[in-house]
Amino acid sequence: MSERQNRERDEDRERIRLLEFQLDYLRAELLHLTHERYRLIYSVSGHIYRFLRPIEASIADAANAVAGRFRRRSPETIQTTPAPSAPAAARAPLPARRLLVDVTGTIKRDAGTGIQRVVKEVTRGLYGGESFDIPAVAVRCADGRLLTANGFVAELVGGDAAPDSEIAIEAGDRFLMLSDSWNAFDALAPIFEKIRGEGGEIVTCIFDLIPELYPHACHEVTVPRYRDWLRKALLESDGFLAISRTVADELADYVAAQGLAHRPGLKIGWFHCGSDLALRADAAPNDKITAAVAGDGPVFLAVGTIEPRKGQRVALRAFEELWANKRDIRLIVVGRRGWFEEATVNEILTHAEFGRRLFWFDDVDDDALSFLYDHAAALIFPSYAEGFGLPIVEAARRGRPAICSDIPVFREVGGSGALYFRVNDAKALAQTIADFLDGRRAGDPEQVLRVAWREAARRIVEVIAREEWSRRLP
C-alpha cells in the first residue's frame, strides 16, 4: 500500500472516530432528555402539560404550513446568492488611509464569549496610545449611518466619552467587520456602497469554520445561519482576516474545494489573539472559588462553554479513571451553558465527586479566571474543533502549561510548549495527565504563542494597510 493510501486510510479512520464520538455525545443527550420527558409525564406538571400538547401541536402545524408556502416557491423566485453590492459604483481600490472597525454586534449583544472578548481586547489595543500605519477608529452602525463608538471605547480604556458623532466616508477607507456580522450585511449595504464608491474595501473577520466543517457540534439554528452568512460574506468582502493561520488556510481550501462564489481577487489573512487579561487591582474571588482550589491536591482547569465540541465529557472520563487509580486531583470546569449540554451538565451536577474533587463555575470574570489559572497545575483543553484556543495562551501567560487535543490549530498556538493527546480519547488524556503528574512529560509555557492584545491590534492594521495577505483567490 502506498504512502498516500496509508494516509487516506488513517484520515478515514479519524473521521469515523469523530463521527462515533459525536454519535455517542448526542446519544447521551437524547437519553437524558428522554428520561426527563418520562419524569415530566409522570409528575403533576406533566399531567397539566398533557392538555397543552394539542395546542402546541396545532401552533407548530400552522407555522409549518406558513413556512411550507415559502418553501414551495419555484427556485427562480428565490435569490440564493446575493450579488456584490453596487459594482457599477465601485472605484479601483486606493491605498488604505484609515481603518474603520465595526463593533456594532458586541455593543448590542455582549454574551461574554470568545468573539466578544476578541472584539473588546482588540479595541482596547487599538486605543492603547500606540501609533499605527493608518488611523483606526471604532465605529457602530445605526439606521444606515456610521457613528463613532466613543462610549464603548471609554468603557474599555477609561476616560470621559464624547457623544457619538456621524462619520463621513473618506477615500481609501477600509471597513473591518471585527464583531460578529451575522445579520450585518443587509443593514450595512448602503455603507458598503459608499466605501467602494470612495475606493475603499470591506474586510470581514472570521473566527472559525466550525458550522461548515462540524455541523453536528453546533446548535440547529447556527448551521443554516452560518451557511447563509458565509456565502454572502464571500461576495460582499474584499478580504477576510482569520484569528489563526489554520482558519485562514481552512477558509481558502474550503472555498476552492466547494467551488463557492466569491469576490474576484479575494484576499485572506490572519492575526493571532492576545493572551493578556485586563484585571482589577482590588479584585478577589468568591468563597466557592477559593474553596475549590484550597488543599494540597493538584488542580486542573477546563475552560470553555459547555457544548459538544469542547470535550468536557472526555475530561470527566479521564479524571474518573485517574480517581479510580487513587490520584488525588481536582477538576474545575469553567464555562457557561451552551447547547446540547443537558446530559453533560446533569452528569457533572449529580457526580459523586461534585463539590469534592469536581467543580463547575458558570459565571467567572477575568479576575476570577486569572486566580484559577494561578492556582492550577495545568489547563485541560480537550476540544476537537476550535478557531484559536484562547485558554492555551491565557494559561501560558500565567505560567501554566496546557494539556490539549492534538489538532492543527492547537499545534499552531501551543507549539512545542503544550502537551498533546489523541483527540477525543479519554484514556490518552488520562495517561498524559499521569505522565505530567509523575514528571515523565512537562510543558513549557514559555514556548507557547505569546502575543499581547496591542500586538494583535497592530497585526490587524498592518495586514490591511500593507496588503500583507497570506492567500489570494482568483
C-alpha positions in Angstrom: 0.0 0.0 0.0 1.4 3.4 -1.0 2.1 6.2 1.5 -0.8 8.2 0.1 -3.2 5.3 0.5 -2.0 4.8 4.1 -2.5 8.5 4.8 -6.0 8.4 3.3 -6.8 5.3 5.3 -5.7 7.0 8.6 -7.7 10.1 7.7 -10.8 7.9 7.1 -10.3 6.2 10.5 -10.1 9.5 12.2 -13.2 10.8 10.5 -15.0 7.6 11.6 -13.7 8.1 15.2 -15.0 11.7 15.2 -18.4 10.6 13.9 -18.6 7.9 16.6 -17.7 10.4 19.2 -20.4 12.8 18.0 -22.9 10.0 17.9 -22.1 8.9 21.5 -22.4 12.5 22.7 -25.8 13.0 21.0 -27.0 9.6 22.2 -26.2 10.6 25.8 -28.1 13.9 25.3 -31.1 12.1 23.8 -31.2 9.5 26.6 -31.1 12.3 29.2 -33.9 14.2 27.5 -35.9 11.1 27.2 -35.5 10.4 30.9 -36.6 14.0 31.7 -39.6 13.6 29.4 -40.7 10.5 31.3 -40.2 12.2 34.6 -42.3 15.1 33.4 -45.1 12.8 32.0 -45.5 11.1 35.4 -45.3 14.2 37.5 -48.2 16.6 38.4 -46.8 19.2 36.0 -46.7 16.5 33.3 -50.4 15.9 33.6 -51.0 19.6 33.2 -48.7 19.8 30.2 -50.5 16.9 28.6 -53.5 19.1 28.0 -51.3 21.8 26.4 -49.6 19.4 24.0 -52.5 19.6 21.4 -52.4 23.4 21.5 -48.7 23.4 21.0 -49.0 20.9 18.1 -51.7 23.0 16.3 -49.5 26.1 16.6 -46.5 24.2 15.2 -48.6 22.8 12.4 -49.8 26.3 11.5 -46.3 27.6 11.5 -45.1 24.8 9.3 -47.9 25.4 6.8 -46.9 29.0 6.5 -43.2 28.1 6.1 -44.2 25.5 3.5 -45.7 28.2 1.3 -42.3 29.8 1.0 -40.5 26.5 0.5 -42.8 25.6 -2.4 -41.9 28.8 -4.3 -40.1 28.0 -7.5 -36.3 28.2 -7.4 -36.4 31.0 -10.0 -38.1 33.4 -7.5 -35.5 32.8 -4.7 -32.2 34.6 -4.8 -29.8 32.2 -3.0 -26.6 34.1 -3.7 -26.8 37.9 -3.5 -24.8 39.8 -6.0 -22.0 42.1 -4.7 -23.3 45.5 -3.6 -23.2 48.3 -6.2 -20.4 47.0 -8.5 -21.1 49.7 -11.0 -20.4 52.5 -8.5 -17.1 51.0 -7.2 -13.8 52.6 -7.9 -10.5 50.8 -8.2 -9.2 50.4 -4.6 -7.0 53.2 -3.3 -4.2 52.7 -0.8 -5.5 52.2 2.7 -5.7 55.5 4.6 -8.0 54.8 7.5 -9.4 51.7 9.2 -13.0 51.8 10.5 -13.5 48.9 12.9 -17.1 47.9 13.3 -18.0 46.8 16.8 -21.8 47.1 16.5 -22.5 43.4 17.2 -20.6 43.5 20.5 -22.3 46.7 21.6 -25.7 45.2 21.0 -25.0 41.6 22.2 -22.2 41.1 24.6 -22.6 37.5 25.8 -19.1 37.4 27.2 -18.0 34.6 24.9 -14.8 34.4 22.8 -15.9 36.6 19.9 -16.8 39.4 22.2 -13.6 39.0 24.1 -11.6 39.4 20.9 -13.6 42.5 19.9 -13.1 44.2 23.2 -9.5 43.4 23.6 -8.5 44.4 20.1 -10.4 47.6 20.5 -8.5 48.2 23.8 -5.3 47.5 21.9 -6.2 50.0 19.2 -6.8 52.7 21.7 -3.8 51.9 24.0 -1.8 55.0 22.9 0.3 53.5 20.2 0.6 54.8 16.7 -0.2 52.6 13.7 0.4 52.7 9.9 -3.1 54.2 9.5 -5.6 55.6 12.0 -8.0 53.1 13.4 -11.5 54.2 14.6 -14.0 52.0 16.4 -17.5 52.6 14.8 -21.0 51.4 15.1 -23.9 51.3 12.6 -27.3 52.8 13.4 -30.1 53.3 10.8 -27.7 53.0 7.9 -25.3 55.6 9.3 -21.8 55.1 10.7 -21.2 56.6 14.1 -18.2 56.7 16.4 -18.3 54.3 19.3 -16.9 56.6 22.0 -19.0 55.2 24.8 -17.9 51.7 24.1 -14.2 52.7 23.9 -14.5 54.7 27.1 -15.8 51.7 29.0 -12.8 49.7 27.9 -9.9 52.2 28.3 -11.4 54.7 30.7 -11.8 58.4 30.5 -14.7 60.6 29.5 -16.7 59.8 26.5 -17.6 62.5 24.0 -21.1 62.0 22.4 -21.0 59.7 19.4 -21.0 61.5 16.1 -21.6 60.5 12.5 -18.5 59.6 10.4 -18.2 60.6 6.8 -16.7 58.0 4.5 -13.4 59.1 3.1 -11.2 58.0 0.1 -9.3 54.8 0.8 -11.3 53.8 3.9 -11.1 50.1 4.9 -14.1 48.8 6.8 -13.4 45.9 9.1 -16.3 43.9 10.5 -14.5 42.8 13.6 -17.6 42.0 15.5 -19.9 39.1 14.7 -21.6 40.1 11.4 -24.4 37.5 11.2 -27.1 40.0 10.3 -25.0 43.0 9.3 -24.7 42.7 5.5 -28.1 43.9 4.6 -28.0 46.7 7.2 -24.6 47.8 6.0 -25.3 47.7 2.3 -25.6 51.5 1.9 -22.3 51.9 3.8 -20.6 49.3 1.6 -21.7 51.2 -1.5 -20.2 54.5 -0.2 -17.0 52.9 0.8 -16.5 51.2 -2.5 -17.5 54.4 -4.2 -14.6 56.1 -2.5 -12.1 53.5 -3.5 -12.3 51.6 -0.1 -12.6 47.9 0.7 -14.6 45.7 3.0 -12.8 43.2 5.3 -14.6 40.5 7.4 -13.2 38.9 10.5 -13.7 35.1 10.5 -13.4 33.2 13.8 -13.7 29.6 12.5 -15.4 27.4 10.0 -16.9 25.0 12.6 -20.6 25.2 11.4 -19.4 24.2 7.9 -16.9 21.6 8.9 -18.6 20.2 12.1 -22.3 21.0 11.8 -23.2 18.3 14.5 -21.2 20.3 17.0 -23.5 23.4 16.6 -26.9 24.5 17.6 -29.5 23.7 15.0 -30.1 27.4 14.3 -26.4 28.2 13.8 -25.7 26.0 10.8 -28.1 27.5 8.3 -27.4 31.0 9.6 -23.7 30.5 9.2 -24.1 28.9 5.8 -26.0 31.9 4.5 -23.6 34.3 6.2 -20.5 32.8 4.7 -21.8 32.8 1.2 -23.0 36.4 1.5 -19.7 37.4 3.1 -17.7 35.8 0.3 -19.4 38.0 -2.2 -19.5 41.2 -0.1 -16.0 41.1 1.2 -12.8 42.1 -0.4 -10.8 40.4 2.2 -11.1 38.1 5.3 -9.0 38.2 8.4 -8.9 35.0 10.4 -7.9 34.6 14.0 -5.3 32.0 13.2 -3.3 30.8 10.2 -5.1 27.5 10.5 -8.5 29.1 10.0 -7.2 31.3 7.1 -5.9 28.1 5.3 -9.1 26.2 6.1 -11.2 29.0 4.5 -9.1 29.3 1.4 -9.1 25.5 0.9 -12.8 25.1 1.7 -13.8 27.8 -0.8 -11.7 26.2 -3.5 -12.9 22.7 -2.7 -16.5 23.6 -2.6 -16.3 26.0 -5.6 -18.0 28.7 -3.6 -18.7 32.0 -5.4 -16.6 34.9 -4.1 -15.5 38.4 -4.9 -12.7 38.2 -7.6 -9.2 38.5 -6.1 -10.5 37.7 -2.6 -7.7 38.3 0.0 -7.2 36.1 3.1 -5.0 37.0 6.0 -4.7 36.2 9.7 -3.7 37.5 13.1 -3.1 35.9 16.5 -5.2 36.7 19.5 -3.6 38.1 22.6 -3.2 36.4 26.0 -3.1 39.3 28.5 -6.2 39.7 30.7 -7.4 43.1 31.9 -7.5 42.7 35.6 -8.7 44.9 38.5 -6.1 45.5 41.3 -8.7 45.1 44.1 -10.5 42.0 42.7 -10.9 39.0 44.9 -12.5 35.6 44.1 -15.7 34.5 45.9 -15.6 31.9 48.7 -16.7 29.0 46.5 -13.8 29.5 44.0 -11.3 30.0 46.9 -12.6 26.7 48.5 -12.3 24.8 45.2 -8.5 25.4 45.0 -7.8 25.1 48.7 -5.8 22.0 49.8 -2.8 20.0 48.7 -4.1 18.0 45.7 -3.2 19.4 42.2 -5.9 21.4 40.4 -6.6 21.1 36.7 -8.7 23.7 34.9 -11.0 23.2 31.9 -12.2 26.5 30.4 -14.9 26.7 27.7 -18.6 26.9 27.0 -20.3 23.5 27.7 -21.1 22.3 24.2 -20.4 19.1 22.2 -17.0 20.1 20.7 -15.4 21.3 23.9 -14.8 17.8 25.3 -15.9 18.2 28.9 -17.2 14.6 28.9 -13.7 13.4 27.6 -12.1 15.3 30.5 -14.6 13.8 33.0 -13.9 10.2 31.8 -10.2 10.8 32.1 -10.5 12.1 35.6 -12.7 9.2 36.6 -10.0 6.8 35.5 -7.4 8.8 37.5 -9.6 8.9 40.6 -10.1 5.2 40.3 -6.3 4.8 40.3 -6.1 6.8 43.6 -5.0 10.1 42.1 -6.0 12.8 44.5 -6.5 15.6 41.9 -9.3 18.1 41.2 -11.0 19.2 38.0 -12.6 22.6 37.8 -14.8 23.3 34.8 -15.3 26.9 33.9 -17.9 27.8 31.3 -21.5 28.8 30.7 -24.2 26.5 29.4 -24.1 26.3 25.6 -26.2 23.9 23.6 -26.8 20.1 23.7 -25.4 20.4 27.2 -28.2 18.9 29.3 -26.7 15.5 29.7 -23.2 16.8 30.4 -24.4 19.3 33.0 -26.6 16.7 34.7 -23.6 14.3 34.8 -21.4 17.0 36.5 -24.1 18.1 39.0 -25.0 14.5 40.0 -21.5 13.2 40.1 -20.3 11.6 43.3 -17.2 13.9 43.2 -19.1 17.1 42.6 -18.2 19.6 45.3 -15.3 17.5 46.5 -12.9 16.9 43.5 -15.2 18.1 40.7 -16.4 21.7 40.4 -18.2 23.8 37.9 -18.4 27.6 37.8 -20.6 29.1 35.1 -20.1 32.8 35.7 -16.4 33.6 36.1 -15.0 37.0 35.2 -11.4 37.7 34.1 -10.2 38.3 37.6 -11.6 35.1 39.0 -10.3 33.2 35.9 -6.8 34.6 36.4 -7.0 33.5 40.1 -7.9 30.0 38.9 -5.1 29.9 36.4 -2.6 30.9 39.1 -3.8 28.0 41.3 -3.9 25.4 38.6 -1.3 22.8 37.9 -2.3 22.8 34.2 -5.0 23.6 31.7 -7.0 20.8 30.2 -8.3 21.6 26.7 -9.9 18.6 25.1 -11.8 20.3 22.2 -11.9 18.7 18.8 -12.6 21.9 16.9 -11.5 25.5 17.6 -10.7 28.6 15.7 -7.8 29.6 18.0 -7.8 28.4 21.6 -7.6 31.4 23.9 -7.3 29.4 27.2 -4.0 27.9 26.0 -2.3 31.3 25.6 -4.0 32.7 28.7 -2.8 29.8 30.8 0.7 30.2 29.4 0.7 33.9 30.2 0.1 32.9 33.9 2.9 30.3 33.7 0.7 27.3 33.4 1.1 24.5 30.8 -1.7 23.2 28.6 -2.7 19.6 28.0 -4.7 19.7 24.9 -6.1 17.8 21.9 -3.7 17.2 19.1 -5.5 19.3 16.4 -3.8 21.7 13.9 -4.8 25.0 15.4 -3.6 23.9 18.9 -0.2 22.9 17.4 -0.1 26.4 15.9 -0.9 28.1 19.2 0.7 25.7 21.7 3.8 25.0 19.6 6.4 22.8 21.5 5.2 24.2 24.8 2.0 22.3 25.2 1.3 18.6 25.8 -0.8 16.9 23.3 -3.0 13.8 23.4 -5.1 11.9 20.8 -8.3 13.9 20.2 -11.5 12.5 21.8 -9.5 9.8 23.6 -10.2 9.9 27.4 -7.6 7.1 28.1 -4.9 9.0 26.2 -5.8 12.2 28.2 -5.7 10.2 31.5 -2.2 8.8 30.5 -0.9 12.3 29.6 -2.1 13.7 32.9 -0.5 10.8 34.8 2.8 11.4 32.8 2.6 15.1 33.7 2.0 14.4 37.4 4.8 11.8 37.6 7.3 14.1 35.7 7.6 11.9 32.6 6.3 14.8 30.5 6.5 18.5 31.0 5.0 21.5 29.2 6.9 24.8 28.8 4.6 27.8 28.8 7.5 30.0 27.5 7.3 28.1 24.2 3.6 28.7 23.7 2.5 31.6 21.4 2.6 34.8 23.4 1.0 37.8 21.9 -0.3 40.9 23.7 -3.6 42.3 22.5 -1.9 45.5 21.4 0.3 43.4 19.2 -2.8 41.7 17.8 -4.3 45.1 17.1 -1.1 46.2 15.3 -1.0 43.0 13.2 -4.6 43.6 12.0 -3.8 47.2 10.9 -0.5 46.1 9.2 -2.1 43.3 7.2 -4.8 45.7 5.9 -2.6 48.8 5.4 0.4 46.9 4.0 -1.5 44.3 2.0 0.2 41.5 3.8 -2.3 38.9 2.9 -1.3 35.2 3.1 -3.6 33.9 0.3 -5.4 35.4 -2.7 -8.1 33.6 -4.5 -8.6 34.0 -8.3 
